[in-house]
Amino acid sequence: MKTLDYSSKDLKEFPIEIFEQKDVEALDLSTHTGHWDTWLNPNIFSTIPDRINEIRNLKRLNLSRTEVRALPETFRDLKNLTFLDLSSTKLNEIPGVVFQLYNLETLIMEDCQIELIPADILKLKNLRVLNLNNDRIKGIPAEIGKLDKLEELHLYNNLLVELPKEIGELRNLRILELGSYENDRNRINILPREIGNLKKLEYIHLGNNKLKTLPIELAACVSLKKLVLWSNEFEEIPEWLSELHLTELNFYSNPIKEIPANYGFLTKIKDLTLDERLDEQLAEKSKWWKFW
């Protein structure tokens, strides 16, 4: 793959000499980050030339941490594009031309203050990774269920309060990230039962939401290995979690007073995170169980 790397070059304008190159398949115009997320030698160009469609073989394009404010209409002609990163740009919505990139497999728009996932998302039939972490999205459209090939859905630290039942139609989904690191962000308080249809789901992050219970249908997610539920409102650990083969379980900072009666399955989880008092309960009961 022929690659051009113009990352962190202090670019004030889009480098038009790129158009003299032939058969470019990967183009990196991003800005690198250093300690404390500082931008290093930032590329601060804000416009993309209409000529962008001359790079017809382009498959990967990284514009993250630039000052880009819009994409030209000619951007839709990049029909071979499979990877697009627009994170931390001045875009505050998913540009309409993106929905005409029918071969797109990865779309990343973290830190863009996006408030809406348009229904047109269903047009991206080949999408495998959708990353909209740390935006301001309040809802997920039912059309999300039409993304048959989607494997990763990242909506960390948004403004979600619920999930559509159509989430259960994402039969190839492996990673579902819906947690938050800020207390005024995702506030999901219930999961749809249809989540049990996700037989390939391996990882769920729902930390710092408002969940009190989990649908028992989740036990049907036979591939689930990692379940992160810290800082929710659970008062008990569901006993039916023993039906899963978890390698990671995190119930830290929940108002849980007692470990479940079938606590034995917890001792088999490689990466188990509970509050200290629950750790002590588990250790004490496990000690007596071994003694008997």
Summary of the structure (lengths in Angstrom):
residues: 292
radius of gyration: 22.3
end to end distance: 63.0
largest distance: 77.5
contacts: 916
relative contact order: 0.07
helix: 26%
strand: 14%
